[in-house]
């Protein structure tokens, strides 16, 4: 009889250590002695934290218990399901035969079946029915699986790739995944070094009003790697977030923005500057103090700083975000919701938070003015912004017809290649001083 401590009290499933022992025994008895293949699956519930925050921990526990029940009912007696951590489950498939291709096919089919039973039927929590989404990483257990740690690492890598793809999918581990993960880890180390070695720099893209006047500008981070060359922000910013480097990157960006504001002021230019602020940084307890320190050291006018924050910032901890935003707002800093329209912003946030500006995502303007649906969405956003007293900037403008439509319907400013590409800060400052 197994001790109670070996089982999770919420799901009544084996916990991680017991599961690992079972894998180890399977590896010795079946894989190495009898050449019978197995597989390990790691399942993660996408966005489970939001369920706990919205419906409460009791509702979350009910869902976890039901997940365990569904998984256990869908596997063979020789297999095992474990609740290993939080919203993570693992499954061992023990008897998949001796043919590798057949074993891989069987494991994938089982993963698809488990995915279906978890995502196609709702979970009942009181009077609420909830559907969930699940990411699954899968690896084969064979005679080359030298250590348990290797097996778990491979399954974890595959799960990471599933989440990178947007979640709610299954990814089978292979050597290409390992190469990609190794490459990513290398970039993490290089980015940490780059922040210390001044390999990163800022460029500036101006924003224009209806009559061609400059109304402000956005600062954009760029990384020139000494070996790899230019690395896109779309690549290195997610890496910074995962590697815990966003605080450093955000503070560096803010220092550059403040120094640029001071230099502009000395040249008699008073345009506001927008800088992207990490949601992770905004939620840090000492972030407001860090911003005050940078403002004090640089002497930059806070009233000409605009912090752009992407929509997902509001999904983690609204109250803390709101508190820090109000404190920064009191200093004179304004806030803009970046990429507005690309996600699913809860519109009540627009009245609960000190927002001054909406920045319409380029995905909403790229089909203007021909697409009637795009027209309707843009007019709805502009109308709502007028009612709430918010300034609106549209980004990604590449054609005169897009600009004409947006200005005709009340957009305050535009940003994009049609007006100006990102340029060195010094180049722009020289242009403004003329």
MOSULUR-V693310 format. One record per residue. N is the residue number from 0. PHI is phi in degrees with one decimal (* if undefined). NEAR is the number of other ideal C-beta (glycine too) atoms within 8 Angstrom. D_CENTER is the distance of its C-alpha to the mean C-alpha in Angstrom with 2 decimals. Layout:
# MOSULUR-V693310
N	PHI	NEAR	D_CENTER
N	PHI	NEAR	D_CENTER
This chain:
# MOSULUR-V693310
0	*	2	43.51
1	-78.8	7	40.07
2	-63.4	5	39.55
3	-58.1	5	37.56
4	-62.3	5	35.12
5	-77.6	9	34.00
6	-115.4	11	32.61
7	-75.3	9	29.69
8	-68.8	4	31.33
9	-76.8	8	28.74
10	-101.6	9	28.76
11	63.1	8	32.06
12	-104.6	12	30.54
13	-57.3	13	31.08
14	-85.3	13	28.76
15	-56.8	9	27.17
16	-63.8	7	30.31
17	-65.7	12	32.57
18	-63.0	14	30.32
19	-62.9	10	30.30
20	-61.3	8	34.10
21	-68.3	11	34.41
22	-62.2	13	32.46
23	-59.7	9	34.70
24	-66.5	8	37.80
25	-64.0	13	36.76
26	-61.4	14	36.12
27	-76.1	9	39.63
28	-75.7	9	41.63
29	-100.2	12	40.27
30	-72.0	16	38.37
31	-83.2	8	40.59
32	-83.6	7	43.89
33	-112.0	6	43.78
34	59.8	8	41.13
35	-90.8	11	39.38
36	-83.5	14	35.70
37	-134.0	17	32.92
38	-153.1	15	29.16
39	-121.7	16	26.34
40	-114.8	16	23.40
41	-115.7	16	20.33
42	-115.0	15	18.82
43	-127.3	11	15.71
44	-83.5	13	15.43
45	-64.7	11	12.13
46	65.6	8	11.35
47	-65.1	12	14.62
48	-59.7	7	14.06
49	-65.3	8	14.24
50	-64.0	14	17.50
51	-60.9	11	18.93
52	-69.6	5	18.19
53	-82.7	6	19.58
54	-111.1	9	22.48
55	99.9	7	23.24
56	-66.8	6	23.47
57	-63.1	6	26.60
58	-64.2	13	24.95
59	-60.9	12	22.19
60	-64.9	9	25.06
61	-61.1	11	26.91
62	-66.6	15	24.09
63	-59.8	12	23.77
64	-62.9	11	27.56
65	-69.9	9	27.71
66	-60.1	13	25.11
67	-59.5	14	27.38
68	-64.0	8	30.41
69	-66.3	10	29.16
70	-65.2	15	28.11
71	-61.6	9	31.42
72	-74.7	6	33.40
73	-108.2	9	32.01
74	-113.0	12	32.80
75	-80.9	7	36.12
76	-57.9	3	38.20
77	-81.5	5	37.69
78	-89.5	10	33.88
79	-142.5	10	31.82
80	-113.9	13	28.77
81	-132.8	14	27.24
82	-96.7	14	24.87
83	-92.2	10	23.48
84	-173.2	6	20.88
85	54.1	4	19.27
86	-104.9	8	17.82
87	-110.3	11	18.65
88	-123.8	13	21.87
89	-128.3	14	23.78
90	-131.0	15	26.61
91	-105.3	16	29.45
92	-102.3	15	31.46
93	-96.2	12	34.74
94	-124.8	9	37.25
95	-109.3	12	35.99
96	88.4	9	39.19
97	-108.3	6	40.11
98	-89.5	7	38.99
99	-64.2	8	35.53
100	-63.6	6	34.76
101	-66.2	9	35.97
102	-65.5	15	34.05
103	-63.3	11	30.76
104	-64.0	8	31.49
105	-63.8	11	32.41
106	-63.2	14	29.31
107	-66.2	11	27.06
108	-62.9	8	29.18
109	-64.5	14	28.87
110	-60.2	12	25.07
111	-64.7	9	25.18
112	-64.9	9	27.68
113	-64.6	15	25.66
114	-60.5	11	22.58
115	-65.1	8	24.94
116	-68.5	11	26.64
117	-91.2	12	23.45
118	-108.1	10	21.86
119	-92.0	5	24.98
120	-114.9	4	26.78
121	-71.4	6	25.58
122	-105.0	12	25.70
123	-97.4	8	28.16
124	-127.0	9	27.54
125	68.2	5	30.57
126	-94.5	2	30.93
127	-103.2	8	27.33
128	-104.0	6	26.35
129	-121.4	11	22.72
130	-97.5	7	21.18
131	-118.8	12	18.37
132	-121.4	10	16.19
133	-132.9	12	16.43
134	-102.7	15	15.07
135	-131.5	17	18.01
136	-109.0	17	18.78
137	-138.0	16	22.48
138	-140.7	12	24.99
139	-85.8	12	28.79
140	-99.7	14	31.06
141	-139.4	9	34.04
142	-67.4	6	36.68
143	-87.6	4	34.34
144	-78.3	11	32.06
145	-67.7	4	33.64
146	-135.0	6	31.71
147	-60.9	9	29.72
148	-60.0	6	27.04
149	-66.3	9	26.78
150	-61.6	14	26.43
151	-65.3	11	23.67
152	-64.9	8	21.83
153	-64.1	12	22.16
154	-63.1	16	20.98
155	-65.2	10	17.97
156	-62.3	13	17.18
157	-63.7	17	17.63
158	-62.9	15	15.31
159	-58.9	10	12.54
160	-65.7	13	13.37
161	-61.2	14	13.41
162	-69.2	11	9.86
163	-63.4	6	8.97
164	-75.6	8	11.23
165	112.6	6	9.42
166	81.3	10	11.30
167	55.7	8	14.78
168	-151.2	9	16.64
169	-117.0	12	18.87
170	-127.4	14	18.85
171	-94.1	9	22.09
172	-66.2	13	22.19
173	-148.7	6	24.24
174	-63.9	5	25.08
175	-64.8	6	22.81
176	-63.7	12	19.75
177	-62.3	11	21.33
178	-62.3	8	21.96
179	-66.9	9	18.42
180	-64.9	11	17.15
181	-61.2	8	20.08
182	-61.3	8	19.28
183	-65.4	9	15.75
184	-62.9	8	17.39
185	-63.7	8	19.94
186	-66.4	12	17.57
187	-59.0	12	16.07
188	-63.6	8	19.71
189	-66.0	10	20.59
190	-67.7	14	17.89
191	-59.6	10	19.15
192	-68.5	9	22.60
193	-63.7	11	21.80
194	-65.9	11	20.85
195	-88.8	6	24.29
196	-102.2	6	26.18
197	59.4	5	25.30
198	-80.1	10	23.98
199	-87.8	11	21.35
200	-147.9	8	22.73
201	-109.0	13	22.08
202	-116.7	11	23.29
203	-130.3	15	24.03
204	-121.0	12	23.97
205	-74.2	12	26.42
206	-117.1	14	26.40
207	-126.3	12	29.65
208	-87.7	10	31.61
209	-62.1	4	33.95
210	-100.7	4	36.84
211	84.1	5	35.07
212	-80.8	6	34.73
213	-71.9	10	31.81
214	-112.0	9	29.99
215	163.9	13	27.28
216	-159.9	13	24.79
217	-113.2	13	21.21
218	-92.2	16	20.60
219	-126.7	11	18.28
220	-77.8	12	17.55
221	-135.5	10	19.09
222	-128.2	12	19.71
223	-108.2	9	23.00
224	-77.8	11	23.28
225	-63.8	5	26.96
226	-112.2	4	27.06
227	-83.0	6	24.22
228	80.3	6	24.67
229	-70.3	7	22.10
230	-116.3	10	18.45
231	-65.3	6	16.09
232	-58.6	9	13.43
233	-62.4	5	11.17
234	-95.8	9	11.94
235	-85.3	11	12.38
236	-70.2	10	9.72
237	-60.3	8	6.92
238	-64.1	13	10.07
239	-60.3	12	10.89
240	-64.0	10	7.94
241	-73.9	7	8.90
242	-89.4	9	12.48
243	73.2	5	12.81
244	-104.7	13	13.92
245	-65.9	11	12.01
246	-60.8	11	15.09
247	-62.1	9	17.42
248	-65.1	14	15.71
249	-66.1	11	15.59
250	-65.5	11	19.19
251	-61.7	10	20.35
252	-59.0	14	19.07
253	-66.9	12	20.84
254	-62.7	10	23.99
255	-62.6	12	24.20
256	-60.6	14	23.81
257	-67.0	13	26.52
258	-63.8	10	28.85
259	-66.0	14	28.52
260	-61.2	14	29.43
261	-64.3	11	32.43
262	-63.1	9	33.56
263	-64.5	13	33.35
264	-61.3	10	35.31
265	-65.7	6	37.96
266	-96.5	9	38.39
267	79.6	6	38.78
268	-108.0	9	35.49
269	-122.9	6	33.62
270	-71.8	12	30.62
271	-73.1	9	27.37
272	-118.1	16	24.42
273	-101.6	13	20.75
274	-138.1	14	18.16
275	-77.1	14	14.38
276	-115.7	12	13.56
277	-65.9	11	10.50
278	-55.5	12	9.74
279	-60.3	9	10.28
280	-66.9	12	13.53
281	-57.6	13	14.65
282	-85.6	11	14.83
283	-68.0	9	16.85
284	-61.9	3	20.51
285	-104.3	6	22.04
286	-66.7	11	19.82
287	-60.6	9	22.48
288	-63.0	7	25.17
289	-64.2	10	23.46
290	-64.0	12	23.25
291	-58.7	9	26.91
292	-61.5	8	27.94
293	-64.8	13	26.56
294	-62.4	12	28.23
295	-64.8	7	31.46
296	-68.7	6	31.60
297	-92.5	11	31.03
298	73.6	6	32.91
299	-75.0	13	30.41
300	-76.1	8	30.85
301	-61.5	9	27.93
302	-67.9	7	29.05
303	-109.2	10	27.95
304	-104.3	16	24.36
305	-120.5	14	21.60
306	-92.1	13	18.14
307	-93.2	14	15.52
308	-129.0	12	12.49
309	-71.3	11	9.89
310	-58.8	13	10.38
311	-69.0	8	7.64
312	-57.4	10	9.61
313	-81.0	11	12.32
314	-87.2	6	10.94
315	-86.3	9	11.24
316	-150.0	6	14.75
317	-60.7	10	16.47
318	-66.4	6	19.74
319	-66.2	8	18.70
320	-57.9	15	16.68
321	-63.0	11	19.81
322	-61.5	8	22.16
323	-66.9	12	20.68
324	-65.4	12	20.45
325	-64.9	9	24.07
326	-65.0	9	25.21
327	-70.2	12	23.76
328	-62.8	11	25.19
329	-65.2	6	28.54
330	-76.2	10	28.45
331	114.4	9	28.24
332	-72.9	12	24.58
333	-103.8	12	23.27
334	-126.3	16	19.83
335	-127.9	15	18.30
336	-86.0	15	15.52
337	-81.2	11	13.93
338	55.1	10	13.24
339	-63.5	12	15.31
340	98.9	10	16.08
341	-83.8	8	13.10
342	-117.7	8	11.67
343	-132.6	4	13.84
344	-61.9	10	14.70
345	-72.9	6	17.29
346	-65.7	6	20.18
347	-65.6	6	21.82
348	-62.9	11	19.28
349	-65.6	12	21.04
350	-100.4	6	24.20
351	-89.7	7	22.97
352	-115.9	12	21.13
353	-78.0	8	22.87
354	-91.4	11	21.36
355	-109.5	9	23.61
356	-149.3	13	21.94
357	-112.6	13	19.86
358	-115.6	14	18.55
359	-68.0	15	18.83
360	-66.1	13	16.39
361	-62.2	10	18.38
362	-63.1	8	17.82
363	-87.1	13	20.12
364	-108.0	16	22.82
365	-66.4	10	23.19
366	-99.9	7	25.72
367	-76.4	13	27.76
368	-94.8	9	30.58
369	-69.7	4	31.69
370	-79.4	8	29.27
371	-67.6	5	30.53
372	-64.7	7	27.35
373	-62.4	13	25.47
374	-58.2	11	28.43
375	-64.4	8	28.27
376	-65.4	10	24.58
377	-63.1	16	25.09
378	-63.9	9	28.29
379	-65.3	8	26.75
380	-62.6	14	24.02
381	-65.3	12	26.77
382	-64.8	8	29.15
383	-63.5	10	26.81
384	-61.9	12	26.01
385	-62.5	9	29.77
386	-63.1	6	30.46
387	-92.9	8	27.98
388	71.4	5	29.18
389	-102.1	11	25.92
390	-75.1	9	25.95
391	-128.5	15	24.15
392	-118.3	16	23.03
393	-106.9	17	22.23
394	-110.8	12	20.47
395	79.4	11	20.98
396	-78.6	16	24.73
397	-124.1	8	26.68
398	-139.2	7	29.91
399	-61.9	6	32.65
400	-66.0	8	32.72
401	-64.2	15	29.13
402	-61.1	12	30.10
403	-60.8	9	33.35
404	-62.2	12	31.82
405	-65.3	14	29.25
406	-67.5	10	31.94
407	-60.4	6	34.41
408	-103.2	9	32.19
409	95.7	8	31.52
410	-69.5	12	28.35
411	-79.2	8	28.83
412	-154.3	13	27.40
413	-128.6	15	25.93
414	-142.1	14	23.93
415	163.8	11	23.94
416	-62.6	7	25.97
417	-63.1	10	28.92
418	-93.3	10	29.67
419	-166.6	8	28.41
420	-84.3	5	26.11
421	-57.0	7	24.29
422	-140.9	10	27.10
423	-58.0	7	28.03
424	-57.8	12	28.25
425	-62.0	6	31.95
426	-60.3	8	32.75
427	-68.2	12	31.45
428	-63.6	13	33.24
429	-65.1	8	36.44
430	-64.1	7	36.18
431	-71.4	11	35.79
432	-78.8	8	38.71
433	-74.6	4	41.10
